[in-house]
Amino acid sequence: MASDTPRPLDMGRDRSSNAVREDEDLGDLLQELRVLLPGVQTLTAFLIILPFNGGFSQIARSEQWVYVATFVCSLSSLILFTAPAAQHRLERPLRDRVHFKHEATRLIIIGLVPLSVALILATHLVVSEVVGSRPALFVAALVTVAIGTTWWMIPLVHRATRKPPTRDSNDRLHIS
């Protein structure tokens, strides 16, 4: 039973439906950051304390360089993921929410690159310490494929092949 009556959430709003959608998009973006940040923070914290453990100086020089690259990548992703929150606080009140959302999205996507590399390198570092460098290369390659497929290829293919959303006469968004 279709009705032209506004939905309860839309009643009394004096803002355009586009502005409401932009707010919802910003809320989604912030929720995604809440998922990403604890993992990056934990990885970075672990990497910060690792060199202060007694056995760290005994790992091979090449593995120490892998550690440094992993640490830099993890720290880079942490900086990029926290940037939207810092910028939001410093720019408050936001004058251009759409621009802010697009910039924050860009920072998150850029931050996924060093996070991807950090997870691959961390995998190599751990596995090489446990069972050796040859199995470490194999497991790191598997992680590379898993991240490349699930984080990058699948979403990009979905994005390229999805139908654009349609709107009805009441400007309600319908996604097929």
GROMACS elastic network, one bead per residue, 0.5 to 0.9 nm:
[ bonds ]
;  ai    aj funct       b0    kb
    2     5     6  0.88790   500
    3     6     6  0.79806   500
    4     7     6  0.88781   500
    4   170     6  0.72637   500
    5     8     6  0.89155   500
    5    11     6  0.89787   500
    6     9     6  0.79759   500
    6    10     6  0.58588   500
    6    11     6  0.60012   500
    6   170     6  0.89627   500
    7    10     6  0.52971   500
    7    11     6  0.64327   500
    8    11     6  0.52600   500
    8    12     6  0.86561   500
    9    12     6  0.82886   500
    9    13     6  0.82573   500
   10    13     6  0.58120   500
   10    17     6  0.83731   500
   11    14     6  0.87588   500
   13    16     6  0.78906   500
   13    17     6  0.88274   500
   15    18     6  0.81413   500
   15    19     6  0.63185   500
   15    20     6  0.69521   500
   16    19     6  0.52882   500
   16    20     6  0.65392   500
   16    21     6  0.87994   500
   17    21     6  0.61654   500
   17    22     6  0.86233   500
   17   171     6  0.77805   500
   17   172     6  0.83357   500
   18    21     6  0.50597   500
   18    22     6  0.62227   500
   18    23     6  0.87103   500
   19    22     6  0.50325   500
   19    23     6  0.62801   500
   19    24     6  0.86532   500
   19    97     6  0.89665   500
   19    98     6  0.88041   500
   20    23     6  0.51076   500
   20    24     6  0.62435   500
   20    25     6  0.86211   500
   21    25     6  0.60728   500
   21    26     6  0.85613   500
   22    26     6  0.61657   500
   22    27     6  0.85634   500
   22    97     6  0.75172   500
   22    98     6  0.66059   500
   22   101     6  0.81452   500
   23    26     6  0.50284   500
   23    27     6  0.61632   500
   23    28     6  0.86312   500
   23    97     6  0.79374   500
   23    98     6  0.87400   500
   24    28     6  0.61672   500
   24    29     6  0.85864   500
   25    28     6  0.50044   500
   25    29     6  0.61792   500
   25    30     6  0.86849   500
   25   101     6  0.78020   500
   26    29     6  0.50002   500
   26    30     6  0.62518   500
   26    31     6  0.86244   500
   26    97     6  0.81530   500
   26    98     6  0.85401   500
   26   100     6  0.88439   500
   26   101     6  0.59918   500
   27    30     6  0.51524   500
   27    31     6  0.61930   500
   27    32     6  0.86557   500
   28    31     6  0.50523   500
   28    32     6  0.61982   500
   28    33     6  0.86968   500
   29    32     6  0.51178   500
   29    33     6  0.63862   500
   29    34     6  0.87934   500
   29   101     6  0.78040   500
   29   104     6  0.80419   500
   29   105     6  0.72237   500
   29   108     6  0.89184   500
   30    33     6  0.50467   500
   30    34     6  0.63428   500
   30    35     6  0.88925   500
   30    84     6  0.88180   500
   30    85     6  0.86029   500
   31    35     6  0.65945   500
   31    36     6  0.89355   500
   32    35     6  0.51601   500
   32    36     6  0.63821   500
   32    37     6  0.86934   500
   33    36     6  0.50147   500
   33    37     6  0.58071   500
   33    38     6  0.88778   500
   33    81     6  0.68309   500
   33    82     6  0.82280   500
   33   108     6  0.79277   500
   34    37     6  0.56432   500
   34    38     6  0.71604   500
   35    38     6  0.66324   500
   35    39     6  0.76479   500
   36    39     6  0.58103   500
   36    40     6  0.65040   500
   36    41     6  0.87519   500
   36    81     6  0.78385   500
   37    40     6  0.51912   500
   37    41     6  0.58864   500
   37    42     6  0.84433   500
   37    78     6  0.71683   500
   37    81     6  0.68425   500
   37    82     6  0.77635   500
   38    41     6  0.50322   500
   38    42     6  0.59949   500
   38    43     6  0.85340   500
   39    42     6  0.51673   500
   39    43     6  0.61637   500
   39    44     6  0.85384   500
   40    43     6  0.51271   500
   40    44     6  0.60069   500
   40    45     6  0.84353   500
   40    74     6  0.65929   500
   40    75     6  0.81572   500
   40    77     6  0.72529   500
   40    78     6  0.60272   500
   40    81     6  0.87755   500
   40   115     6  0.74770   500
   41    44     6  0.51437   500
   41    45     6  0.59801   500
   41    46     6  0.85024   500
   41    74     6  0.84159   500
   41    75     6  0.86380   500
   41    78     6  0.67772   500
   42    45     6  0.51002   500
   42    46     6  0.61050   500
   42    47     6  0.85526   500
   43    46     6  0.51635   500
   43    47     6  0.61776   500
   43    48     6  0.86315   500
   43    71     6  0.86662   500
   43    74     6  0.69940   500
   43   118     6  0.87628   500
   43   119     6  0.86397   500
   43   122     6  0.88147   500
   44    47     6  0.50185   500
   44    48     6  0.60693   500
   44    49     6  0.88319   500
   44    71     6  0.67349   500
   44    74     6  0.57102   500
   44    75     6  0.62282   500
   44    78     6  0.78074   500
   45    48     6  0.50505   500
   45    49     6  0.65315   500
   45    50     6  0.87034   500
   46    49     6  0.55231   500
   46    50     6  0.61737   500
   47    50     6  0.51470   500
   47    51     6  0.76067   500
   47    67     6  0.79114   500
   47    70     6  0.80883   500
   47    71     6  0.60426   500
   47    74     6  0.84406   500
   48    51     6  0.70620   500
   48    52     6  0.82128   500
   48    71     6  0.76106   500
   49    52     6  0.55418   500
   49    53     6  0.70839   500
   50    53     6  0.55880   500
   50    54     6  0.89516   500
   50    56     6  0.68879   500
   51    54     6  0.78404   500
   51    55     6  0.83879   500
   51    56     6  0.54594   500
   51    57     6  0.74260   500
   52    55     6  0.85962   500
   52    56     6  0.71740   500
   52    57     6  0.88967   500
   53    56     6  0.57092   500
   53    57     6  0.83071   500
   54    57     6  0.69118   500
   54    58     6  0.82853   500
   55    58     6  0.53944   500
   55    59     6  0.72574   500
   56    59     6  0.57414   500
   56    64     6  0.83244   500
   57    60     6  0.81345   500
   57    61     6  0.87722   500
   57    64     6  0.83635   500
   58    61     6  0.86384   500
   59    62     6  0.82885   500
   59    63     6  0.63368   500
   59    64     6  0.67468   500
   59   129     6  0.80141   500
   60    63     6  0.51973   500
   60    64     6  0.64108   500
   60    65     6  0.89278   500
   61    65     6  0.65040   500
   61    66     6  0.87697   500
   62    65     6  0.51761   500
   62    66     6  0.63877   500
   62    67     6  0.86961   500
   63    67     6  0.60998   500
   63    68     6  0.86379   500
   63   124     6  0.89836   500
   63   125     6  0.66636   500
   63   128     6  0.84626   500
   63   129     6  0.89367   500
   64    68     6  0.62849   500
   64    69     6  0.87174   500
   64   125     6  0.89312   500
   65    69     6  0.62068   500
   65    70     6  0.84701   500
   66    69     6  0.51720   500
   66    70     6  0.60780   500
   66    71     6  0.85664   500
   66   121     6  0.65779   500
   66   122     6  0.81319   500
   66   124     6  0.83061   500
   66   125     6  0.69106   500
   67    70     6  0.50082   500
   67    71     6  0.60625   500
   67    72     6  0.85956   500
   67   121     6  0.76194   500
   67   122     6  0.74555   500
   67   125     6  0.69831   500
   68    71     6  0.50723   500
   68    72     6  0.61401   500
   68    73     6  0.85628   500
   69    72     6  0.51765   500
   69    73     6  0.61348   500
   69    74     6  0.85483   500
   69   117     6  0.87954   500
   69   118     6  0.75916   500
   69   121     6  0.77056   500
   70    73     6  0.51780   500
   70    74     6  0.60628   500
   70    75     6  0.84963   500
   70   114     6  0.86496   500
   70   115     6  0.89071   500
   70   117     6  0.72854   500
   70   119     6  0.76842   500
   70   120     6  0.84168   500
   70   121     6  0.56431   500
   70   122     6  0.62020   500
   70   125     6  0.87959   500
   71    74     6  0.51193   500
   71    75     6  0.59906   500
   71    76     6  0.84000   500
   71   118     6  0.71946   500
   71   122     6  0.88369   500
   72    75     6  0.51410   500
   72    76     6  0.59693   500
   72    77     6  0.86262   500
   72   114     6  0.83314   500
   72   118     6  0.80956   500
   73    76     6  0.50350   500
   73    77     6  0.62428   500
   73    78     6  0.86160   500
   73   113     6  0.84751   500
   73   115     6  0.62221   500
   73   116     6  0.84978   500
   73   117     6  0.66391   500
   73   118     6  0.52378   500
   73   119     6  0.89299   500
   74    77     6  0.52639   500
   74    78     6  0.62342   500
   74    79     6  0.87129   500
   74   114     6  0.64636   500
   74   115     6  0.57391   500
   74   116     6  0.89312   500
   74   117     6  0.82903   500
   74   118     6  0.54677   500
   74   119     6  0.81946   500
   75    78     6  0.50136   500
   75    79     6  0.61954   500
   75    80     6  0.86516   500
   75   114     6  0.85444   500
   75   115     6  0.87274   500
   76    79     6  0.51474   500
   76    80     6  0.62234   500
   76    81     6  0.85975   500
   76   111     6  0.70566   500
   76   114     6  0.64946   500
   76   115     6  0.79453   500
   77    80     6  0.50436   500
   77    81     6  0.59664   500
   77    82     6  0.84927   500
   77   108     6  0.82984   500
   77   110     6  0.79881   500
   77   112     6  0.66503   500
   77   113     6  0.76971   500
   77   114     6  0.55869   500
   77   115     6  0.54827   500
   77   118     6  0.87539   500
   78    81     6  0.51712   500
   78    82     6  0.61065   500
   78    83     6  0.84633   500
   78   111     6  0.74865   500
   78   115     6  0.83311   500
   79    82     6  0.53683   500
   79    83     6  0.60365   500
   79   111     6  0.80271   500
   80    83     6  0.52132   500
   80    84     6  0.77542   500
   80   104     6  0.89902   500
   80   107     6  0.56189   500
   80   108     6  0.64595   500
   80   109     6  0.89835   500
   80   110     6  0.73849   500
   80   111     6  0.52208   500
   80   112     6  0.88216   500
   81    84     6  0.67965   500
   81    85     6  0.82195   500
   81   104     6  0.85229   500
   81   107     6  0.67413   500
   81   108     6  0.56252   500
   81   110     6  0.89666   500
   81   111     6  0.61721   500
   81   112     6  0.86455   500
   82    85     6  0.55733   500
   82    86     6  0.64980   500
   82    87     6  0.87341   500
   82   108     6  0.89318   500
   83    86     6  0.51379   500
   83    87     6  0.59292   500
   83    88     6  0.83584   500
   83   104     6  0.77887   500
   83   107     6  0.75184   500
   83   108     6  0.89075   500
   84    87     6  0.50518   500
   84    88     6  0.58363   500
   84    89     6  0.85048   500
   84   100     6  0.82552   500
   84   101     6  0.87162   500
   84   103     6  0.81146   500
   84   104     6  0.53252   500
   84   105     6  0.86840   500
   84   107     6  0.75613   500
   84   108     6  0.84977   500
   85    88     6  0.50699   500
   85    89     6  0.62486   500
   85    90     6  0.86642   500
   85   104     6  0.88273   500
   86    89     6  0.52697   500
   86    90     6  0.62346   500
   86    91     6  0.85920   500
   87    90     6  0.50575   500
   87    91     6  0.58688   500
   87    92     6  0.82473   500
   87   100     6  0.88218   500
   87   104     6  0.89590   500
   88    91     6  0.52676   500
   88    92     6  0.58632   500
   88    93     6  0.80079   500
   88    94     6  0.72132   500
   88   100     6  0.80144   500
   89    92     6  0.53149   500
   89    93     6  0.80685   500
   89    94     6  0.89775   500
   90    93     6  0.84745   500
   91    94     6  0.58805   500
   91    95     6  0.82643   500
   92    95     6  0.80178   500
   94    97     6  0.59019   500
   94   100     6  0.77455   500
   95   100     6  0.87880   500
   96    99     6  0.55033   500
   96   100     6  0.62854   500
   96   101     6  0.87202   500
   97   101     6  0.60162   500
   97   102     6  0.85901   500
   98   101     6  0.51566   500
   98   102     6  0.62825   500
   98   103     6  0.87042   500
   99   102     6  0.51448   500
   99   103     6  0.61803   500
   99   104     6  0.85369   500
  100   103     6  0.51571   500
  100   104     6  0.60209   500
  100   105     6  0.84788   500
  101   104     6  0.50869   500
  101   105     6  0.60356   500
  101   106     6  0.85580   500
  102   105     6  0.50818   500
  102   106     6  0.62145   500
  102   107     6  0.87535   500
  103   106     6  0.50165   500
  103   107     6  0.62939   500
  103   108     6  0.87268   500
  104   107     6  0.50664   500
  104   108     6  0.62521   500
  104   109     6  0.86901   500
  105   108     6  0.51331   500
  105   109     6  0.62193   500
  105   110     6  0.85573   500
  106   109     6  0.52239   500
  106   110     6  0.60941   500
  106   111     6  0.84459   500
  107   110     6  0.50941   500
  107   111     6  0.59331   500
  107   112     6  0.86446   500
  108   112     6  0.62900   500
  109   112     6  0.51683   500
  109   113     6  0.71113   500
  110   113     6  0.56031   500
  110   114     6  0.76245   500
  111   114     6  0.58202   500
  111   115     6  0.63191   500
  111   116     6  0.86661   500
  112   116     6  0.58937   500
  112   117     6  0.85938   500
  112   151     6  0.85948   500
  113   116     6  0.51744   500
  113   117     6  0.64301   500
  113   118     6  0.86595   500
  114   118     6  0.59291   500
  114   119     6  0.85583   500
  115   119     6  0.61497   500
  115   120     6  0.85897   500
  116   119     6  0.53578   500
  116   120     6  0.63641   500
  116   121     6  0.87188   500
  116   144     6  0.79308   500
  116   147     6  0.67542   500
  116   148     6  0.82818   500
  116   151     6  0.87078   500
  117   120     6  0.51293   500
  117   121     6  0.60705   500
  117   122     6  0.84129   500
  117   144     6  0.83071   500
  118   121     6  0.51277   500
  118   122     6  0.58486   500
  118   123     6  0.83860   500
  119   122     6  0.50539   500
  119   123     6  0.60435   500
  119   124     6  0.85955   500
  119   140     6  0.87387   500
  119   143     6  0.79696   500
  119   144     6  0.86608   500
  119   147     6  0.89118   500
  120   123     6  0.51457   500
  120   124     6  0.63477   500
  120   125     6  0.87212   500
  120   139     6  0.88351   500
  120   140     6  0.54734   500
  120   141     6  0.78178   500
  120   142     6  0.89795   500
  120   143     6  0.60844   500
  120   144     6  0.61193   500
  120   147     6  0.85891   500
  121   125     6  0.60841   500
  121   126     6  0.86418   500
  121   140     6  0.71378   500
  122   126     6  0.61341   500
  122   127     6  0.84752   500
  122   140     6  0.85362   500
  123   126     6  0.53343   500
  123   127     6  0.60212   500
  123   128     6  0.83082   500
  123   136     6  0.73367   500
  123   139     6  0.72478   500
  123   140     6  0.57248   500
  123   143     6  0.76480   500
  124   127     6  0.53405   500
  124   128     6  0.58239   500
  124   129     6  0.84873   500
  124   133     6  0.77588   500
  124   135     6  0.86715   500
  124   137     6  0.63184   500
  124   138     6  0.86724   500
  124   139     6  0.71062   500
  124   140     6  0.52886   500
  124   141     6  0.88622   500
  125   128     6  0.53705   500
  125   129     6  0.63792   500
  125   130     6  0.88444   500
  125   133     6  0.86333   500
  125   136     6  0.74085   500
  126   129     6  0.53064   500
  126   130     6  0.63459   500
  126   131     6  0.87442   500
  126   136     6  0.78104   500
  127   130     6  0.50459   500
  127   131     6  0.58554   500
  127   132     6  0.66642   500
  127   133     6  0.74459   500
  127   135     6  0.70756   500
  127   137     6  0.84814   500
  127   139     6  0.74937   500
  127   140     6  0.83577   500
  128   131     6  0.55408   500
  128   134     6  0.75631   500
  128   135     6  0.70286   500
  128   137     6  0.80332   500
  129   132     6  0.59556   500
  129   133     6  0.77468   500
  129   136     6  0.84552   500
  130   136     6  0.87449   500
  131   134     6  0.83683   500
  131   135     6  0.66650   500
  131   136     6  0.73735   500
  132   135     6  0.59884   500
  132   136     6  0.62415   500
  132   137     6  0.89865   500
  133   137     6  0.62184   500
  133   138     6  0.87818   500
  134   137     6  0.52997   500
  134   138     6  0.66163   500
  134   139     6  0.89234   500
  135   138     6  0.50297   500
  135   139     6  0.61522   500
  135   140     6  0.84266   500
  136   139     6  0.51943   500
  136   140     6  0.59017   500
  136   141     6  0.83734   500
  137   140     6  0.51175   500
  137   141     6  0.60501   500
  137   142     6  0.86815   500
  138   141     6  0.50918   500
  138   142     6  0.63779   500
  138   143     6  0.88143   500
  139   143     6  0.62740   500
  139   144     6  0.85546   500
  140   143     6  0.50251   500
  140   144     6  0.60831   500
  140   145     6  0.86554   500
  141   145     6  0.62624   500
  141   146     6  0.86168   500
  142   145     6  0.51341   500
  142   146     6  0.61695   500
  142   147     6  0.86545   500
  143   147     6  0.60306   500
  143   148     6  0.82406   500
  144   147     6  0.52920   500
  144   148     6  0.57989   500
  144   149     6  0.83248   500
  145   148     6  0.50187   500
  145   149     6  0.58761   500
  145   150     6  0.83851   500
  146   149     6  0.52705   500
  146   150     6  0.59409   500
  146   151     6  0.79601   500
  147   150     6  0.53337   500
  147   151     6  0.52909   500
  147   152     6  0.70559   500
  147   153     6  0.88449   500
  148   151     6  0.57586   500
  148   152     6  0.51732   500
  148   153     6  0.61415   500
  148   154     6  0.85903   500
  149   152     6  0.56589   500
  149   154     6  0.58818   500
  149   155     6  0.86266   500
  150   153     6  0.63880   500
  150   154     6  0.56357   500
  150   155     6  0.73885   500
  151   154     6  0.68207   500
  151   155     6  0.67084   500
  151   156     6  0.87548   500
  152   155     6  0.58137   500
  152   156     6  0.61163   500
  152   157     6  0.85976   500
  153   156     6  0.52326   500
  153   157     6  0.59789   500
  153   158     6  0.84839   500
  154   157     6  0.52069   500
  154   158     6  0.60871   500
  154   159     6  0.85090   500
  155   158     6  0.50332   500
  155   159     6  0.59911   500
  155   160     6  0.85684   500
  156   160     6  0.61344   500
  156   161     6  0.86190   500
  157   160     6  0.51069   500
  157   161     6  0.61307   500
  157   162     6  0.84270   500
  158   161     6  0.52480   500
  158   162     6  0.57371   500
  159   162     6  0.56178   500
  159   163     6  0.87639   500
  160   163     6  0.87337   500
  162   165     6  0.88676   500
  162   176     6  0.86042   500
  163   166     6  0.87887   500
  163   175     6  0.80720   500
  163   176     6  0.70410   500
  164   175     6  0.75190   500
  164   176     6  0.82139   500
  165   173     6  0.66087   500
  165   174     6  0.57404   500
  165   176     6  0.68037   500
  166   171     6  0.89720   500
  166   172     6  0.82877   500
  166   173     6  0.59591   500
  166   174     6  0.52869   500
  166   175     6  0.65111   500
  166   176     6  0.81225   500
  167   170     6  0.76075   500
  167   171     6  0.52990   500
  167   172     6  0.52950   500
  167   174     6  0.58440   500
  167   175     6  0.86694   500
  168   171     6  0.53040   500
  168   172     6  0.55097   500
  168   173     6  0.69188   500
  168   174     6  0.75230   500
  169   172     6  0.74265   500
  170   173     6  0.89352   500
